[in-house]
Every structure is written in C-alpha cells, then in structure tokens.
C-alpha cells in the first residue's frame, strides 16, 4: 500500500464550502501518478518507451465531506490484475474518518495495442 497526502485548495470547493465531487477523481489520479513515480515507473519513463496508460473505468463513493485546507490521506493499492488490465483501490481519509473510497481500472498500450502486463512490467504487477 502507498500513501499520498492532498491538501484541499480553495478553488476545489463549491458554493456550500465543501470539496466538489469531481475533485476526488483528480485526487485519485494524483495518488496513482505519485505512486508510479515512487516505484520508478513514472509517466515520463513509460511514455519515453512509447507506453501509455488509458483509464478504462473509474468509480468513487463519497462518505463524508471535506473542506478548504483539509488534508486527505489517500491509500492506494493494487486491487486486481488480469492479462491486459489492472485496478487500483483507493481509500481517502481525514484523520480517522473515511471520506471516500474508489477504484480506477487501466491498461497499458503501445502504438494503440494492449500490452501483456506481466510480460512487459513484471515487478509492477505483483499482487502477493
């Protein structure tokens, strides 16, 4: 499991003063990019190899609101891997409270063709 900290910005809040729901998807993406960078598989490296990682599906369940300057601690983990796609799970917390849970499913492609994940990046997709 990896962890990422996001501090809610003023512009991320709606007229009610709470974090707009659309921002949680972006926060999950920030956590994923940060995790990949720390694992040595950042976008710069993969794109230099001609590999991109499109999003296939994203889900988010909103549990409790957050507001300006709240710190959201996002836990990210590899939830599932198949031959061509993988899913990350996310838990966002403010203190001990869960504020959101989510999932994002991705694949890797090279020249528009899907890659077999374990053949190309075996260390990245270990689930044990």
MIVO-201158 format. One line per field, with one value per atom (N, C-alpha, C): residue number from 1; residue in three letters; atom name; x, z, y. Coordinates in Angstrom, 2 decimals, padded with zeros to 5 digits. Example, Ala and Ser with C-alpha at 12.3 -4.5 7.8 and 13.67 -1.06 7.14 Angstrom:
% MIVO-201158
k	(1/1/1/2/2/2)
r	(ALA/ALA/ALA/SER/SER/SER)
a	(N/CA/C/N/CA/C)
xx	(013.19/012.30/013.20/012.85/013.67/012.90)
zz	(007.80/007.80/007.80/007.08/007.14/007.87)
yy	(-005.69/-004.50/-003.30/-002.25/-001.06/000.03)
***
This chain:
% MIVO-201158
k	(1/1/1/2/2/2/3/3/3/4/4/4/5/5/5/6/6/6/7/7/7/8/8/8/9/9/9/10/10/10/11/11/11/12/12/12/13/13/13/14/14/14/15/15/15/16/16/16/17/17/17/18/18/18/19/19/19/20/20/20/21/21/21/22/22/22/23/23/23/24/24/24/25/25/25/26/26/26/27/27/27/28/28/28/29/29/29/30/30/30/31/31/31/32/32/32/33/33/33/34/34/34/35/35/35/36/36/36/37/37/37/38/38/38/39/39/39/40/40/40/41/41/41/42/42/42/43/43/43/44/44/44/45/45/45/46/46/46/47/47/47/48/48/48/49/49/49/50/50/50/51/51/51/52/52/52/53/53/53/54/54/54/55/55/55/56/56/56/57/57/57/58/58/58/59/59/59/60/60/60/61/61/61/62/62/62/63/63/63/64/64/64/65/65/65/66/66/66/67/67/67/68/68/68/69/69/69/70/70/70/71/71/71/72/72/72/73/73/73/74/74/74/75/75/75/76/76/76/77/77/77/78/78/78/79/79/79/80/80/80/81/81/81/82/82/82/83/83/83/84/84/84/85/85/85/86/86/86/87/87/87/88/88/88/89/89/89/90/90/90/91/91/91/92/92/92/93/93/93/94/94/94/95/95/95/96/96/96/97/97/97/98/98/98/99/99/99/100/100/100/101/101/101/102/102/102/103/103/103/104/104/104/105/105/105/106/106/106/107/107/107/108/108/108/109/109/109/110/110/110/111/111/111/112/112/112/113/113/113/114/114/114/115/115/115/116/116/116/117/117/117/118/118/118/119/119/119/120/120/120/121/121/121/122/122/122/123/123/123/124/124/124/125/125/125/126/126/126/127/127/127/128/128/128)
r	(UNK/UNK/UNK/UNK/UNK/UNK/UNK/UNK/UNK/UNK/UNK/UNK/UNK/UNK/UNK/UNK/UNK/UNK/UNK/UNK/UNK/UNK/UNK/UNK/UNK/UNK/UNK/UNK/UNK/UNK/UNK/UNK/UNK/UNK/UNK/UNK/UNK/UNK/UNK/UNK/UNK/UNK/UNK/UNK/UNK/UNK/UNK/UNK/UNK/UNK/UNK/UNK/UNK/UNK/UNK/UNK/UNK/UNK/UNK/UNK/UNK/UNK/UNK/UNK/UNK/UNK/UNK/UNK/UNK/UNK/UNK/UNK/UNK/UNK/UNK/UNK/UNK/UNK/UNK/UNK/UNK/UNK/UNK/UNK/UNK/UNK/UNK/UNK/UNK/UNK/UNK/UNK/UNK/UNK/UNK/UNK/UNK/UNK/UNK/UNK/UNK/UNK/UNK/UNK/UNK/UNK/UNK/UNK/UNK/UNK/UNK/UNK/UNK/UNK/UNK/UNK/UNK/UNK/UNK/UNK/UNK/UNK/UNK/UNK/UNK/UNK/UNK/UNK/UNK/UNK/UNK/UNK/UNK/UNK/UNK/UNK/UNK/UNK/UNK/UNK/UNK/UNK/UNK/UNK/UNK/UNK/UNK/UNK/UNK/UNK/UNK/UNK/UNK/UNK/UNK/UNK/UNK/UNK/UNK/UNK/UNK/UNK/UNK/UNK/UNK/UNK/UNK/UNK/UNK/UNK/UNK/UNK/UNK/UNK/UNK/UNK/UNK/UNK/UNK/UNK/UNK/UNK/UNK/UNK/UNK/UNK/UNK/UNK/UNK/UNK/UNK/UNK/UNK/UNK/UNK/UNK/UNK/UNK/UNK/UNK/UNK/UNK/UNK/UNK/UNK/UNK/UNK/UNK/UNK/UNK/UNK/UNK/UNK/UNK/UNK/UNK/UNK/UNK/UNK/UNK/UNK/UNK/UNK/UNK/UNK/UNK/UNK/UNK/UNK/UNK/UNK/UNK/UNK/UNK/UNK/UNK/UNK/UNK/UNK/UNK/UNK/UNK/UNK/UNK/UNK/UNK/UNK/UNK/UNK/UNK/UNK/UNK/UNK/UNK/UNK/UNK/UNK/UNK/UNK/UNK/UNK/UNK/UNK/UNK/UNK/UNK/UNK/UNK/UNK/UNK/UNK/UNK/UNK/UNK/UNK/UNK/UNK/UNK/UNK/UNK/UNK/UNK/UNK/UNK/UNK/UNK/UNK/UNK/UNK/UNK/UNK/UNK/UNK/UNK/UNK/UNK/UNK/UNK/UNK/UNK/UNK/UNK/UNK/UNK/UNK/UNK/UNK/UNK/UNK/UNK/UNK/UNK/UNK/UNK/UNK/UNK/UNK/UNK/UNK/UNK/UNK/UNK/UNK/UNK/UNK/UNK/UNK/UNK/UNK/UNK/UNK/UNK/UNK/UNK/UNK/UNK/UNK/UNK/UNK/UNK/UNK/UNK/UNK/UNK/UNK/UNK/UNK/UNK/UNK/UNK/UNK/UNK/UNK/UNK/UNK/UNK/UNK/UNK/UNK/UNK/UNK/UNK/UNK/UNK/UNK/UNK/UNK/UNK/UNK/UNK/UNK/UNK/UNK/UNK/UNK/UNK/UNK/UNK/UNK/UNK/UNK/UNK/UNK/UNK)
a	(N/CA/C/N/CA/C/N/CA/C/N/CA/C/N/CA/C/N/CA/C/N/CA/C/N/CA/C/N/CA/C/N/CA/C/N/CA/C/N/CA/C/N/CA/C/N/CA/C/N/CA/C/N/CA/C/N/CA/C/N/CA/C/N/CA/C/N/CA/C/N/CA/C/N/CA/C/N/CA/C/N/CA/C/N/CA/C/N/CA/C/N/CA/C/N/CA/C/N/CA/C/N/CA/C/N/CA/C/N/CA/C/N/CA/C/N/CA/C/N/CA/C/N/CA/C/N/CA/C/N/CA/C/N/CA/C/N/CA/C/N/CA/C/N/CA/C/N/CA/C/N/CA/C/N/CA/C/N/CA/C/N/CA/C/N/CA/C/N/CA/C/N/CA/C/N/CA/C/N/CA/C/N/CA/C/N/CA/C/N/CA/C/N/CA/C/N/CA/C/N/CA/C/N/CA/C/N/CA/C/N/CA/C/N/CA/C/N/CA/C/N/CA/C/N/CA/C/N/CA/C/N/CA/C/N/CA/C/N/CA/C/N/CA/C/N/CA/C/N/CA/C/N/CA/C/N/CA/C/N/CA/C/N/CA/C/N/CA/C/N/CA/C/N/CA/C/N/CA/C/N/CA/C/N/CA/C/N/CA/C/N/CA/C/N/CA/C/N/CA/C/N/CA/C/N/CA/C/N/CA/C/N/CA/C/N/CA/C/N/CA/C/N/CA/C/N/CA/C/N/CA/C/N/CA/C/N/CA/C/N/CA/C/N/CA/C/N/CA/C/N/CA/C/N/CA/C/N/CA/C/N/CA/C/N/CA/C/N/CA/C/N/CA/C/N/CA/C/N/CA/C/N/CA/C/N/CA/C/N/CA/C/N/CA/C/N/CA/C/N/CA/C/N/CA/C/N/CA/C/N/CA/C/N/CA/C/N/CA/C/N/CA/C/N/CA/C/N/CA/C/N/CA/C/N/CA/C/N/CA/C/N/CA/C/N/CA/C)
xx	(000.84/000.00/000.88/000.45/001.14/000.22/000.82/000.03/000.40/-000.60/-000.43/-001.25/-000.71/-001.42/-001.83/-003.12/-003.65/-004.27/-003.87/-004.46/-005.49/-006.73/-007.83/-007.57/-007.64/-007.46/-008.82/-008.76/-009.99/-010.81/-010.13/-010.83/-011.47/-011.13/-011.72/-013.07/-013.44/-014.68/-015.82/-017.03/-018.22/-018.83/-019.99/-020.64/-021.06/-021.16/-021.51/-020.28/-019.09/-017.86/-017.26/-017.79/-017.24/-016.52/-015.61/-014.87/-015.84/-015.76/-016.65/-016.33/-017.38/-017.22/-016.24/-016.17/-015.30/-013.82/-013.46/-012.06/-011.53/-012.40/-011.93/-011.34/-011.89/-011.33/-009.91/-009.74/-008.43/-007.45/-007.93/-007.07/-006.62/-007.51/-007.11/-006.02/-006.18/-005.16/-003.83/-003.87/-002.63/-001.94/-002.72/-002.16/-001.53/-002.19/-001.68/-000.37/-000.34/000.87/002.03/001.74/002.76/003.31/002.42/002.84/003.74/003.32/004.11/005.49/005.56/006.85/007.75/007.19/007.99/008.42/007.65/008.03/009.02/009.32/010.25/009.60/008.27/007.52/006.70/007.31/006.61/006.22/005.31/004.81/005.91/006.88/007.97/008.71/009.00/009.73/008.90/007.64/006.80/006.55/006.25/005.98/007.23/008.41/009.66/009.82/009.23/009.25/008.09/007.26/006.12/004.88/004.84/003.73/002.85/001.53/000.57/-000.40/-001.10/-001.97/-003.36/-004.22/-005.56/-006.41/-007.32/-008.29/-009.45/-009.83/-010.94/-012.23/-012.08/-013.25/-012.79/-013.66/-013.38/-014.67/-014.54/-015.67/-015.25/-016.21/-015.93/-017.18/-017.03/-018.12/-017.75/-018.64/-018.39/-018.99/-018.18/-018.62/-018.87/-017.89/-018.00/-017.38/-017.90/-017.36/-016.00/-015.25/-014.03/-014.17/-013.34/-013.43/-012.03/-011.99/-010.76/-009.72/-008.53/-007.33/-007.35/-008.39/-008.36/-007.27/-006.61/-005.65/-006.33/-006.29/-006.85/-005.69/-005.63/-004.60/-005.18/-004.59/-005.11/-004.23/-004.84/-004.16/-004.51/-003.50/-003.71/-003.06/-003.78/-003.24/-003.71/-002.91/-003.27/-004.35/-005.52/-006.67/-006.83/-006.57/-006.74/-005.87/-005.42/-004.63/-005.10/-005.34/-005.61/-004.53/-004.70/-003.67/-003.44/-004.52/-004.40/-004.80/-005.43/-005.85/-005.59/-005.60/-005.33/-006.20/-006.53/-007.40/-006.72/-006.74/-006.25/-007.45/-007.28/-008.28/-007.74/-008.65/-008.28/-009.16/-008.56/-009.31/-008.79/-009.68/-009.32/-009.78/-008.88/-009.20/-008.85/-009.66/-009.36/-009.32/-008.11/-007.96/-008.31/-009.19/-009.62/-010.85/-011.46/-012.70/-012.41/-013.13/-013.05/-013.95/-013.37/-014.15/-014.54/-013.78/-014.17/-013.45/-014.05/-013.38/-013.55/-012.62/-012.73/-011.91/-012.08/-011.34/-011.08/-009.96/-009.72/-009.11/-009.61/-009.12/-008.41/-007.26/-006.38/-005.86/-005.28/-004.50/-003.24/-002.33/-001.15/-001.19/-000.90/-000.86/000.44/000.82/001.98/001.56/001.65/001.19/-000.27/-001.08/-002.50/-002.87/-001.89/-002.16/-001.95/-002.83/-002.68/-001.44/-000.81/000.37/-000.02/000.65/000.50/001.33/000.65/001.25/002.42/002.25/003.30/004.51/004.33/005.48/006.31/005.65/006.36/006.87/006.06/006.42/006.13/006.88/006.54/006.59/007.53/007.65/006.50/005.92/004.87/003.55/003.34/002.04/002.08/002.94/002.99/001.87/001.02/-000.11/000.07/001.14/001.30/001.69)
zz	(000.00/000.00/000.00/-000.75/-000.82/-000.27/000.12/000.68/000.02/-000.19/-000.79/000.02/000.25/001.00/000.05/000.09/-000.70/000.24/000.12/000.90/000.03/000.48/-000.31/-000.54/-001.80/-002.21/-002.20/-002.07/-002.04/-003.32/-004.47/-005.75/-005.95/-005.13/-005.24/-004.52/-003.83/-003.04/-003.81/-003.54/-004.20/-003.35/-003.75/-003.04/-001.63/-001.35/000.00/000.90/000.31/001.09/001.23/000.49/000.56/-000.75/-000.68/-001.86/-002.91/-004.11/-005.19/-005.54/-005.80/-006.03/-007.16/-008.18/-009.32/-008.94/-007.88/-007.48/-006.91/-006.38/-005.81/-006.88/-008.09/-009.19/-009.50/-009.53/-009.78/-008.66/-007.42/-006.29/-006.38/-006.82/-007.02/-008.10/-009.17/-010.23/-009.71/-008.90/-008.30/-007.48/-006.70/-005.87/-006.73/-007.82/-008.72/-009.38/-009.88/-010.53/-009.53/-008.32/-007.28/-006.96/-006.83/-006.54/-007.66/-008.90/-010.03/-010.07/-009.78/-009.72/-008.67/-007.49/-006.40/-006.70/-007.53/-007.91/-009.07/-009.63/-010.76/-012.11/-012.17/-013.41/-013.74/-013.58/-013.85/-015.32/-015.57/-016.93/-017.89/-017.44/-018.34/-018.85/-017.95/-018.33/-019.28/-018.92/-019.76/-021.12/-021.14/-022.41/-023.29/-022.67/-023.44/-024.10/-023.50/-024.07/-025.04/-025.24/-026.15/-025.52/-024.19/-023.47/-022.84/-022.98/-022.32/-021.52/-020.58/-019.66/-019.61/-020.55/-020.54/-019.38/-018.94/-017.91/-018.61/-018.09/-018.67/-017.87/-016.55/-015.69/-014.40/-013.83/-012.54/-011.73/-010.43/-009.50/-008.25/-007.64/-006.38/-005.53/-004.28/-003.32/-002.29/-002.13/-001.23/000.12/001.16/002.50/003.40/003.46/004.32/003.58/003.80/003.09/003.65/002.79/003.20/002.79/003.40/003.15/002.94/002.62/002.37/003.45/003.00/003.79/004.56/004.40/004.99/004.31/005.06/004.49/004.30/003.06/002.74/002.53/003.31/003.18/002.32/001.15/000.19/000.22/000.55/000.50/-000.85/-001.56/-002.87/-002.87/-003.46/-003.53/-004.84/-005.30/-006.47/-006.05/-006.67/-006.27/-007.13/-008.43/-009.33/-010.57/-011.11/-012.35/-013.22/-014.50/-015.47/-016.55/-017.62/-018.67/-019.22/-019.44/-020.10/-019.26/-018.11/-017.33/-015.85/-015.14/-013.70/-013.02/-011.76/-011.00/-009.70/-009.42/-008.15/-007.26/-005.96/-004.98/-004.19/-003.78/-003.06/-001.82/-000.73/000.46/000.86/000.91/001.32/002.75/003.58/004.99/005.40/006.29/007.00/008.47/009.02/010.36/010.31/011.20/011.22/010.36/009.84/009.06/007.59/007.05/005.62/004.92/003.98/003.26/001.87/001.29/000.02/-000.16/-000.99/-001.48/-003.00/-003.69/-005.14/-005.78/-007.08/-007.92/-009.26/-009.86/-011.26/-011.97/-013.18/-013.99/-015.20/-015.51/-016.58/-017.40/-018.52/-019.29/-019.74/-020.35/-020.95/-022.44/-023.24/-024.68/-025.26/-026.36/-027.13/-028.59/-029.20/-030.59/-030.74/-029.71/-029.77/-029.50/-029.20/-028.95/-027.47/-026.89/-025.46/-025.21/-024.06/-023.66/-022.65/-022.73/-021.69/-020.50/-019.42/-018.30/-017.67/-017.35/-016.61/-017.48/-018.79/-019.67/-019.74/-019.84/-020.04/-018.73/-017.66/-016.39/-015.22/-015.13/-014.11/-012.67/-012.32/-010.94/-010.55/-011.51/-011.22/-010.86/-011.29/-011.11/-010.24/-009.26/-008.28/-007.27/-007.06/-006.13/-004.83/-004.67/-003.42/-002.30)
yy	(-001.19/000.00/001.24/002.23/003.50/004.58/005.70/006.79/008.11/008.93/010.24/011.24/012.43/013.47/014.58/014.95/016.06/017.08/018.33/019.41/020.12/020.17/020.75/022.23/022.62/024.02/024.74/026.04/026.85/026.65/026.65/026.53/025.17/024.18/022.85/022.76/023.82/023.80/024.46/023.98/024.53/025.65/026.15/027.26/026.89/025.59/025.15/025.07/025.29/025.24/023.86/022.88/021.53/021.21/020.24/019.83/019.31/019.88/019.44/017.99/017.22/015.78/015.44/016.28/015.98/015.95/016.62/016.69/015.37/014.54/013.28/012.36/012.41/011.62/012.12/013.43/014.01/013.65/013.67/013.32/011.86/010.97/009.57/009.49/010.26/010.26/010.79/011.85/012.36/011.28/010.53/009.47/008.38/008.03/006.98/007.42/008.64/009.16/009.22/009.68/009.75/008.35/007.37/006.01/005.45/005.65/005.16/005.82/007.13/007.81/007.17/006.91/006.34/004.90/004.19/002.82/002.79/003.97/004.03/003.80/003.89/003.70/004.94/006.12/007.37/007.50/008.43/008.62/009.01/009.80/010.20/008.97/008.04/006.82/005.97/005.73/004.88/005.51/006.80/007.45/007.51/007.61/007.56/006.19/005.15/003.81/003.58/004.62/004.50/003.89/003.83/003.20/004.28/004.12/005.00/004.14/004.79/004.06/004.70/004.35/004.94/004.43/005.29/004.92/004.22/003.06/002.30/002.50/002.69/002.86/003.53/004.34/004.95/005.01/004.73/004.75/005.50/006.20/006.88/006.90/006.54/006.61/007.67/008.64/009.76/009.43/009.48/009.09/010.30/011.22/012.40/013.58/014.77/015.94/016.38/017.03/017.72/019.18/020.02/021.46/022.04/023.31/024.04/023.76/023.41/023.15/021.82/021.02/019.68/018.86/018.02/017.09/015.74/015.27/013.97/013.01/011.96/010.93/009.82/009.62/008.65/007.40/006.28/004.99/004.36/003.89/003.27/001.89/000.93/-000.42/-001.08/-002.02/-002.80/-003.78/-003.67/-004.48/-005.73/-005.61/-006.75/-006.56/-007.68/-007.67/-008.82/-008.52/-009.58/-009.48/-010.18/-010.17/-008.77/-008.02/-006.72/-005.52/-005.72/-004.56/-004.75/-003.63/-003.64/-002.60/-002.86/-001.98/-001.59/-000.29/000.23/000.55/000.32/000.72/001.90/002.78/004.00/004.14/004.58/004.97/006.35/007.33/008.68/008.91/009.39/009.62/011.06/011.58/012.83/012.43/012.39/011.84/010.37/009.93/008.53/008.27/009.34/009.20/008.90/007.94/007.67/008.68/009.45/010.47/009.99/009.06/008.46/007.13/006.28/005.08/005.09/004.48/004.47/003.37/003.28/002.33/002.99/002.63/003.01/001.82/001.56/000.45/001.01/000.44/000.93/-000.24/000.10/-000.85/-000.12/-000.82/-000.22/-000.51/000.50/000.29/000.84/000.25/000.71/000.73/001.89/002.07/001.65/001.94/001.64/000.20/-000.63/-002.05/-002.37/-003.16/-003.50/-004.35/-004.10/-004.87/-005.93/-007.06/-008.07/-007.60/-007.30/-006.59/-007.32/-008.56/-009.27/-009.55/-009.59/-009.78/-008.51/-007.36/-006.09/-005.49/-005.52/-004.90/-005.86/-006.96/-007.97/-007.45/-006.58/-006.10/-005.19/-004.51/-003.54/-004.20/-005.42/-006.06/-007.31/-007.30/-008.39/-008.15/-009.14/-008.97/-009.74/-010.50/-011.28/-010.35)
***
